[in-house]
C-alpha cells in the first residue's frame, strides 16, 4: 500500500487493520511515535495525517492509503519549539514529548506568523488530548509560549493564571 | 494494547454505491468512519464483528449545509468540522460547545457525528442535542433512502433500528426554536466520558434530553411538561426523578448522577432565563 511518510512516497505491505502506530514502529522502524494508553486518551501516539493531528493507535493502516503522514522524525523547521522544550525542561521521561511537540507545532507556527503569544488557556485546549504522566505540564506550557517569543519568566503566567 | 489481527477483515469502499453494494451482499460488515472507538470496542468486547467496510474516504458523506428550515450534516462530518462551521455556530451553537468537549483535538479530527449515532453509546455526547433538536436520520441502502426520527432510532442499549444493508448518510436538523444549552459533566473538562450530559432548548416550550442516565438517550418529557406549562424549577426537579433512572457503574453512582442531573436542570433554567445579571 502506498502513502506519503515524512515527505517520501512509501510502500508498505501490512494488514489493513493493523494500527498505523504499529506499522510506523514495526514496519517503518520509526519508533519516535510512542504507545501510551492505546485508547485515544493520552496522545503519545499523535501523528499528522494530511496535516491534522490524530491518534495513530486508533487508525487502521488501510485508512491512510494515499494520505500524507508525518511523524516526529519528519518534523523539520520547528527548531524554536524543540529548543524551547530543551531550555524550559519540557521533557522529563520523554514518552509524551513527540506527541506534545506534534500537537503544539501547528499552534506555534500560527502564533509566530501572527506575531502573538498564545494564552495559557489556548495552549491547554490544544493539548487537551495529551497526557504527561510525569505531570510536567507547567514546563511544557512554558516551552510552547517561549517558542512563540515569550520570555521564559513571563511564560505560563501570561493569561494571569498558573498551570 | 495490540489487537489480534488474524481474523479482522477490511474492505475499502471508494464510492457510496460501492459501500451500499458491499453492505447489501455482506450485511455483517461494520462501517468504519473515524474509527475512534473501534479498537477500544474490539479490545473490550463491545464489538464482536470482525469484518469491516471502510467508508472514511466517501467525500459525498461530508459537509454541512442549510436551507430555510433545516441543517443537513453529512454522516462523516467530524467534530473539528462542526467546531469550525459558521452554519453550526449560527444555528446549532450547542453542537459546537459539545464538539469542543469530545476527546482531544486528535479525536475531534477523526470522530464523526454519524459514528457517534451509529455507535449508540448511552454516553454519546451529541445524542441529547439530536434528541432535543428532533433530528431525522437519513439512512440509505440499495433499496432506497428513508428518514428515521432520531427519537425512535434506538431500540435499546447500543441497538438501533437500522436494517441490514442500511448506512447512515446524513442528519437533518430542523433549525431549533429557542435558546440552546449544553453541558457535560465528566472527571475533567476535556477528553472525558460523560457521567451526565444534558441538552436543553427553551423557546415557547421546553425540550430536555439527558445522556449517560439510561440505556439510551432520554427525553425528559414529564420535566418538559412542568416547565412548559409554567411550573417551578422545584416541581421540575421532582418530575425529573420520574423521567430518568440512572444506574451505578464504574464511572458514577446512581445517586450522584441524579443529583448532578437535577443541578444541571436548575443551571439550564437559570442560564436561559432572560434579563438576569
Interface residues (C-beta under 8 A of the other chain):
Chain A: X15 X16 X17 X18 X19 X22 X38 X39 X40 X41 X43 X46 X52 X53 X54 X55 X57 X58 X59 X60 X62 X63 X65 X103 X125 X126 X127 X128 X129 X130
Chain B: X1 X2 X3 X5 X8 X9 X10 X12 X32 X35 X36 X38 X39 X40 X43 X52 X54 X56 X57 X80 X100 X103 X104 X105 X106 X107 X109 X110 X189 X190 X191
